[in-house]
Amino acid sequence: MADEEDIILSELDDEELVLQMHDDLYDGLKEEIEEGVRILLDRGWAPYDVLTKALVAGMTIVGADFRDGILFVPEVLLAANAMKAGMAILKPLLAETGAPKVGKMVIGTVKGDIHDIGKNLVGMMMEGAGFEVVDIGINNPVENYISALEREDADILGMSALLTTTMPYMKVVIDTMKEKGMREDFIVLVGGAPLNEEFGKAIGADAYCRDAAVAVQTAKDFMSRKHNKLAAG
Ligand code: B1M
């Protein structure tokens, strides 16, 4: 049987290559992931397909084995690193639509939470759809969100949480916006694997977004409603 060193990625057909990339992501092989992404792009794959079929699908496998105690934090960190390296190649391509700016979003992961891959992906896709994105990073206390919204004159607040223990913090941010009388000035979108629509409603967000594509569509819908409202005076 051929061992890992013997596999020449460029000789695999698309399906084999994608499966190999899932394995390479699992093993945290950053350079192989970068190479795989470049090969698929050279073969004419759309950047979004490379992202979802090769990278996000691979990360789902990592997530399942992390949950089941087969993988541990150090291995998952390596996988996350490899994923980010692949995303870095795709980022300029996804943002290259030349679309006019349709709105501005501040996005960040909530306090206590350092997961940032999903947030980064949402940011990338939003930029690709013509939004200006201000990424305030991870582990954000409420003050960070409030000051970024005020400073940036944004239209949309995006919050990400990946842990059941950190998702309630989104309500702290929304309640603080209400206390300050600024809640109605912004569209609030929330996302992250443990959330759902019901949770989004319960905490007073405008919408829960299942994934990055839904986030883009939802943001566009809300922005066109906002523009129509303004036009109606
Ligand atoms: Co973490 N972790 N992790 N982890 N980790 C999860 C979330 C977990 C589900 C794994 C598991 O058990 N199966 C579990 C949470 C369980 C729970 O709360 N119910 C978990 C745990 C327990 C932990 C630690 C506590 C582990 C420990 O230390 N014992 C610890 C916590 C650290 C902390 O934050 N304080 C921890 C640490 C880590 C790493 C550092 C090793 C690493 C993060 C690296 C990084 O992000 N830079 C990591 C990773 C990678 C994961 C998994 C495997 C993958 C997450 C990911 O990147 N997915 C994850 C398992 C899983 O989610 N299945 C897991 C890919 C990404 C594209 O998807 O983030 O869901 P996702 O984003 C999607 C949508 O959710 C949505 O769009 C995105 C793109 O389509 N979305 C938004 C996300 N944010 C949005 C914001 C929006 C809109 C949409 O705003 C508008």
Residues whose N, C-alpha, C, O or C-beta is under 5 A from the ligand:
A	BS01	B1M	M59 V62 G63 F66 R67 V73 V76 L77 A80 G112 D113 I114 H115 D116 I117 G118 K119 L121 V122 G158 M159 S160 A161 L162 L163 T164 T165 L189 V190 G191 G192 A193 C209 R210 D211 A212 A215
